[in-house]
Amino acid sequence: MKKLLIFASGSGSNAENIIRYFRQRQPASVQAVFTNKADAGVVAKAEAFGIPSVVFSKDELNDGSVLKKVEQFSPDLIVLAGFLLKFPSDIIEAFPHKVINIHPALLPKFGGKGMYGMNVHKAVLEQSETETGITIHYIDEHYDEGATIFQASVPVTDCVSAEEIALKVLALEHEHFPKIIEKILSE
Ligand code: GRF
């Protein structure tokens, strides 16, 4: 059984989707959710599945405390699903090629500092893009610049608001993220 850890800072719909997907399939299971926000929606979602949450501060993320807790789980893959802090290099170095992230745009477009959540979809709308999508990539020291694993796109010419774009992108995330995780674990 492959072991997954999920890092999230927000509502956790991707985390919930991944937990649910692997509850019905054996190759992997989510061991815990790590979050920097005790009140994040992801905590309650994980709890509903009996999955523990590890809550930490930004200092603990960067002083080696979180690395020690991650190592206790011996994860085969660390999945960032809406994790908003810069991921520390000590965990990346301890788990080379085992940290992945999902970004709600077609990187390298609409990536980098400040490009998260609705900011991304507002920028896509403002720049009158005809399509957007998702990028699943490895995390390296340069955050959104790790090797791309998978991309999927969706037309947005019919969208008149950033919220409409966000809904289309989230549907892509839920459709593809668990399957890409499963593929990575099978390699
Ligand atoms: C997703 O849009 C993902 O692309 C981004 O953060 C959001 C997480 O949403 N990294 P949720 O918390 O999984 O609902």
Residues whose N, C-alpha, C, O or C-beta is under 5 A from the ligand:
A	BS01	GRF	G10 S11 G12 S13 N14 A15 A81 G82 F83 I102 H103 P104
